[in-house]
């Protein structure tokens, strides 16, 4: 935040709401394991996604983390030395500098004494603190990081108090921009719920995702209380700045707070935001291609993701399994054409 007035400090605290909430035991243990394998360069670990939000994913669903590090080279050398990787630290470092973050799979085994070990799988978005700060700032190059961090996340491990402050400040700055990029998708008047729905819908549309078109509604329902706690103070701050006005409306016996935009987004604003999300989708697609090099078991991961989200069994031929980079493309193009994300959202009951 640019100034240190009491109002801005209060807003920053609200935008960081939830980072220090209690963490589920498996996620906490896996965070500690990741901090160990990435070594002294590890600055902090952020837990996001369905498990962090309490959406009861399937038992085989991975835990999602951002792993924030000082230096890519040191982090990847430590990872290679502790758990082993099929790629070299030099290759991973080079790819991180081209298009951060890299997305990796890291597995741990845990079990009580005398019991079979259970494998815990982590999907890790590895990013340097410098790149993380940029991705949360107006200098960001795409929406990949903010698309996850503006939702509810947990700060599960930090190296020290200074690291926790640096990560928390970056997240607060990123969340403060939510109104800017969601504004062209908002009606002239809206409630907090409508703001959240519009922001999540706009964010998800900027990526190629396997979920159905009403996934934003699912996410809002799962996180409504925590997202309201984060973003109601932001909207009230915009009222104080004159960007919005605030009123109320009563429907049946329920009174809702209504926000009104003082000035609608201009054509230039819409073009700028539209270009930002188009570029984000291109960069997200290129980032997926790095899975082939960096993500252990990338083919199984993609198949499971599509099956879980689409609700259908995906059976690969022996030829597709053996040479996926040659023979899987027709199926990929059909999926991009027919994926559930392109379906129209279902009407509310």
N, C-alpha and C positions, 0 to 999 in steps of 0.2 A: 504494500500500500504506500502511496507517495508521501503522506504526512502522518505525523504521530499525534493527532488530536485525540481526545477521549472518544469522540464519535468513530473515528477510523479504527482505533484499537478495538472498540466494541464490535464493529463490523468484521474486522479480521478474526476476532474470536468466534463470532457466529459462523463465518465461512469455514472455519476449521473444526466446527462442531462434529463430534463423533470420532475423531481420529484416535482419541485415547480411550475409547470404550473397551469393555472386556472382550478378549479374544478367545475363541474356541480352542480347546487344548491341543488338538492336532495341528491347527494353523500356527499356534504359538511354538510348538515343538519343531515344526517344519521351518519356521522363520529362523529359529536358532541354528538349525542345521545349515540353512542357506548362508547365514552370516559366517559360519565356520568355513564352508567350502569356498566362498568367494574371498575369504581372507581379510587382512587388515585394510584393504582398499574399500571394503563394504561400508557405506555411510548409513544406510537405512533400508528398511523393507516395508512395503505397503501392500496390504492384502485387499484385493478388490474382487468383483465378480459375484457369482451366485452364492458361493459359500460365505463370503463376507456379509452379504445382504440377507442371509438366512432363508434362501429360497428353496431349501431342501433338494439339492441336486441328487442325481443318481450316485450310488456308492462308488462307481468307477470314474466319476468326474474329477478332474484335476483341480488343485488349489491354484488360484491366480495371484501372482505377485509382481510388483515392480521391485527390482533390486537396484538401488541407487549406489553407485560406486564413485570413487575418486578418479581412477584411471582404468581404462578398458584393459590394457595389456596386463597389468598386475592382477586384475580380477580373473581374467581368462587363464592366466598361467596357474593361479591358485586352484581354479576349478578343474583344470586338466590334471593337476598333481594330486588332488584329493579324491575325485570320483572318476576321472578319465573321460575323454571325449573322443568322438570319431573325427573331429576337425581340429586343426591346430589353433593355438591361441593367436597366432599371427593372422590367420584368415578371419577369425571372429573379430579381432580388433579392427582389421581393415574394413570389414562390412559394417561395423558399428559406426565408423567415421563417415562412411558413405551415406547410411540411412539408419539412424538410431530410432528406437531401440532394436537390438536383436532379441528374438524370442526363442527361448531354449526350453527343453524338457530336462528336469533334474528329479531323480527318484531317491527316496530314503526308505529304509526298512525299519519298522518299529514294532515291538511286541513285548508283552510282559514276560517275566522269567518263566520258562517252561511252556510258553505258548508259541504257536507259529507266528513268524514275523508277518506283519501286514505292510504292504508297499504303499507309501504315500507319494503321489506324483505332484510335482509343482511345475506349472507353466510360468516361466520367469521372463519378464520384459526387463532386460538389463540395459541401464542407461546411466550415463555419467551425471554427476550433480550439475555440471555446467549445462549439459544438454537438457536435463530435467527442468532447470530454471528457465531456459529459453522456451521449452515446450509449454510452459505455463504462463508465458509473458506475451505481450503484443508482437514480439518478434518470432512467434512460433511459425513453423513451416507447414504444419498440417494439424489435424484434429485428433490424431490417434491417442495421445496422452490425455488431453482434456476430455475426450469422449468417455474415458473411464473414471477420471478423477473428479469430474463434476458430480458424479453419483456418490453414494455412501461408500467410504473406504476406511480402513483401519491401519494405523501406523503400528505395526507389530514388533518392530525391533529398530533401535537406533544405536549408533556407536557412542554417542554422548549427547548432552543437552543441546550443544550448539548444532549438532546434526539434526536433532528433532526440530529446532527452531527454523533451520534453513529449509527443511522439507515442508514443514507446516506453513511457512510464509509463502512458498511457491504455490502450494495447493490453494491457499486463500486468494492469491493473485489470480490464479487461473479461474477459480469459481466466480470471482468478481466480474469476469468478462462474459458470463453466461447470457445476460440480457442482450449484450451487443450482437452475438452471433445468432441468437434465437429471435430477435426482434422482428425480422421480416416475416417470420412464421406466425406471429401473434396477431389476433384480432385487435381492434381498437380498444375494446374493453375485455378484461379477462380476470379470472380468479387465480389463486395460487395453483390450484390443481390444473387449470388450463395452461398456465405458464409451464408447469412441469411436463405436462403431456406434449406441448409444442416443442420444448427444448429436447426432450428425449427422442421424439419423432425425427426432428431435424438432425440430431446427432447420429442416429442409427442409419438414416438415409445416406449419410456420407461414407458408408462402408459397405462392402459386400459381405452380407451376413446370411446364415442359414435359417434364421428364425422367421416366423410368419410376420405379416405386415402389422399385426396388432401387438407385437412384442413390447412396444413402448408402454402400452396400457398395462401389461403384466409387470413391467419394471416399476411403474409409478405405484401400482397397488402394493407391491412388495416393500417399497421404501417410503411410502407417503409421509409417515410421521417424521422420519429423520430428514427427508428432503425439505419438508415444510419448515423444520427447525433451522435449516441452513439458509433457505432462500427467501423466506418471509422477511427477515431483517434486510436482505439485499433490496427487495422491492420497496420496503419502507425507506431505505436509504435513498433510493431513486426518487421517491416522493419528496423527501427533504431537499433534494437537489433540483427539483422542478421538472424532472424528466417524466414523471407520472403524477397523477392525482389519485386520491383514494376516496372511495365511497362505500356504500353498502346496499345490498339488495336482499329482500326477504322473499323466499319461495316456500310455500306451505308454512311450516313453523320454523324453518331454518334461515338464519341470517348469515350471508356471506360477504366477505370483503371483496370489493370490486376495484380493480386498478384500471386506469384509463391512460393511454399514451397521449402526451401533449402534442407530439408530432409523429406522424406515421413514418415508417422507413421510406426513404426516397428510392427512386429507381437506381441510383448509383449505389446506395446501401445494399439493395437486393442483388445487384450485379456483383458487388464485391463479396458478399457472403456466399452467393452461388458459386463464384469462382473458387473461393476458399474450400468449399466442400467438394467441388469437382476435383481440384488438385489433391485434396485429402484422399479421395477414393483411389486416384491413380497411385499415390504413394503407398496406400494401404495394400493395394494389389501387388505392387513390386515387393513390398515387405513380406508378403506371403510367399513369394518365390524363394526367399532366403530359407524357408522351412526345409527345403530339399537338402540344404547344406548343413544347417545348424540344429534342426529339431529332430532329436532321436525318435524314430518311429513315426515320422511325419505322415506317412500314408494312413496308418491305422488311426492316428489322431483325427485326421480330416474325415475319414469314413465314420468314426464314432460321433463326431460333432454333427455331421449331416443326419445321421440316424436319430440322434437324440432330439434334434430340433425339428426334423421333418416328420418323425414318427413312422418312418418306413425303413425296411431292411435294405441295405445296400450291399450287394454281392458282386465282388470283382471277379473277372475271369482270371484264369491262371496266367494268361498273357499280360493282362493289366497289372497283376501283382508283380510279375517278374520284370516287366519293362514299363513302369507307369509313365515315365517321361516321354515315351513314344506313343503308347496306345491308349492312354487315359484321356487324351484331349477331346475326343468326341463327346465323352460323358461330361467333361468339364463344361463344354459349350452348352450342352443341353441343360445342365444344372443352372448355369448363369441365366439362361433364358426362362426357365420354369421355377426358379428357386422360390420358397415360401415368402421371402421378403417382398417379392413383387406382387403378392396377393393383396387385395384390398382388405383393410381391417374389418372385422366382423362388427356388426351393430351391437350396442349394449343391450342386454336383456331388459 
